Amino acid sequence: MNRTARTLLVLALAAVVGMAFRVSWNALRDVAETVGADATASLLYPFVVDGLMALALVATLVLAGDDRRFALRVLAMYTAASLVLNYVHGLVPGLHGGQRVRMAHWPPAQWALVLLATSLPVGSIYFGSDLVAKVLHHRPDTGGQQQPEPTRTPVAYQPVRQGVQQAQDA
């Protein structure tokens, strides 16, 4: 694929991700307010959830092997979590005003939803840090060619007295 096509593909992906982020914004903000976040935290909450999804997507495009599978799992987990919270937002009209209401009438479901919503920021710190570390330490494939390992030439150790004696003999 040529450079122009790749650039257009990446720009199209960025546009779709940006629009999806905006669509998800209200739901995630309202859920954050529902579980007790203040105004600033509620404003930042969508960046925590959907932002990590974007980070995992970029990591998926950069990484290979097990690291790529890890990035895909993070992307899948946070996509599922965002989907659940967006779905609950759609089901519970009281959430639309950002009021403190129950997200589910069955107590175990309410606890699970609150646990999900409140654990996502901690997971974002953990998984986001790990993904960034993996990307920063990633060494791209060299097209099948092996890069030679840098070698260290061992320095021969000679006691000082022997070196001095050899210099005097010469």
C-alpha positions in Angstrom: 0.0 0.0 0.0 1.4 3.4 -1.0 2.1 6.2 1.4 -0.9 8.3 0.4 -3.3 5.4 0.9 -1.9 4.7 4.3 -2.2 8.3 5.3 -5.8 8.4 4.2 -6.5 5.2 6.0 -5.0 6.5 9.3 -6.9 9.8 8.9 -10.2 8.0 8.3 -9.5 5.9 11.4 -8.8 9.0 13.4 -12.0 10.6 12.2 -14.1 7.5 13.1 -12.5 7.2 16.5 -13.0 10.9 17.1 -16.7 10.7 16.2 -17.2 7.6 18.3 -15.6 9.3 21.2 -17.9 12.2 20.9 -21.0 9.9 20.7 -19.8 8.0 23.8 -18.9 11.2 25.7 -22.3 12.0 27.4 -22.9 8.5 28.5 -19.6 8.1 30.2 -19.7 11.5 31.7 -23.2 10.8 33.2 -22.1 7.4 34.5 -19.1 9.0 36.2 -21.5 11.6 37.9 -23.8 8.7 38.9 -21.0 6.9 40.7 -20.0 10.0 42.6 -17.4 11.8 40.5 -17.3 15.5 40.8 -17.7 17.8 37.8 -14.0 17.8 36.8 -13.6 14.1 37.2 -16.8 13.5 35.2 -15.5 15.7 32.5 -12.2 13.7 32.3 -13.8 10.2 32.7 -14.5 9.7 29.0 -10.8 10.3 28.3 -9.9 7.6 30.8 -12.1 4.9 29.2 -12.2 5.8 25.5 -8.7 7.3 25.6 -7.2 4.0 26.7 -9.1 2.4 23.8 -7.4 4.8 21.4 -4.0 4.1 23.0 -4.6 0.3 22.8 -5.5 0.7 19.1 -2.3 2.6 18.3 -0.3 0.0 20.3 -2.0 -2.8 18.3 -0.9 -1.1 15.1 2.7 -0.8 16.3 3.4 -4.0 18.3 3.8 -7.5 17.1 3.5 -11.0 18.6 2.4 -11.4 22.2 2.6 -7.7 22.8 0.1 -7.1 20.0 -2.2 -9.8 21.4 -2.0 -8.0 24.8 -2.9 -4.7 23.2 -5.9 -6.3 21.4 -7.1 -7.8 24.7 -6.9 -4.4 26.4 -8.8 -2.9 23.5 -11.5 -5.6 23.7 -11.9 -5.3 27.4 -12.2 -1.5 27.4 -14.5 -1.6 24.3 -16.8 -4.1 26.2 -16.8 -2.0 29.3 -17.6 1.2 27.4 -20.4 -0.7 25.5 -21.9 -1.8 28.8 -21.8 1.6 30.3 -23.2 3.2 27.2 -26.0 0.6 27.1 -26.9 1.2 30.7 -27.0 4.9 30.0 -29.5 4.3 27.3 -31.6 2.1 29.5 -31.8 4.3 32.5 -33.3 7.8 31.7 -32.4 9.1 35.1 -28.7 8.9 34.1 -29.1 11.5 31.4 -29.1 14.4 33.8 -26.1 13.2 35.6 -28.1 12.6 38.8 -27.2 10.0 41.5 -29.6 7.2 40.5 -29.3 3.5 40.6 -28.0 2.0 37.3 -29.8 -1.3 38.1 -32.6 -2.3 40.4 -31.1 -5.7 41.2 -28.5 -5.0 43.9 -25.8 -7.4 42.5 -26.1 -5.8 39.1 -25.9 -2.3 40.6 -22.7 -3.4 42.5 -21.2 -4.9 39.4 -21.9 -1.7 37.3 -20.4 0.5 40.0 -17.4 -1.7 40.3 -16.9 -1.7 36.6 -17.3 2.1 36.3 -15.0 2.8 39.3 -12.3 0.3 38.3 -11.8 1.6 34.8 -9.6 4.5 35.8 -7.3 2.3 37.8 -7.1 -0.2 34.9 -6.3 2.7 32.6 -3.3 3.6 34.7 -2.1 0.1 34.8 -2.8 -1.0 31.2 -1.9 2.4 29.7 1.5 2.4 31.4 2.2 -1.1 30.3 1.1 -0.4 26.7 3.3 2.7 26.5 6.3 0.8 27.9 5.8 -1.9 25.4 5.6 0.6 22.5 8.6 2.5 23.7 10.7 -0.6 24.0 9.4 -2.2 20.8 12.0 -2.9 18.2 10.5 -3.0 14.7 11.0 -6.1 12.5 13.9 -5.6 10.2 12.3 -7.3 7.2 13.6 -10.8 8.1 17.2 -9.7 8.3 19.0 -10.3 11.5 20.6 -7.3 13.1 24.0 -8.2 14.5 24.2 -8.1 18.3 26.6 -5.5 19.5 29.6 -7.3 20.8 31.9 -6.2 23.5 35.5 -6.9 23.0 36.9 -8.3 26.2 39.9 -6.4 27.5 42.8 -8.7 28.4 43.7 -8.2 32.0 47.4 -8.1 32.8 48.7 -7.4 36.2 50.6 -4.1 36.4 53.9 -5.8 37.4 53.9 -8.1 34.5 53.2 -5.2 32.1 56.0 -3.2 33.6 58.4 -6.1 33.4 57.5 -6.7 29.7 58.1 -3.0 29.0 61.5 -3.1 30.6 62.5 -6.3 28.7 61.7 -4.6 25.4 
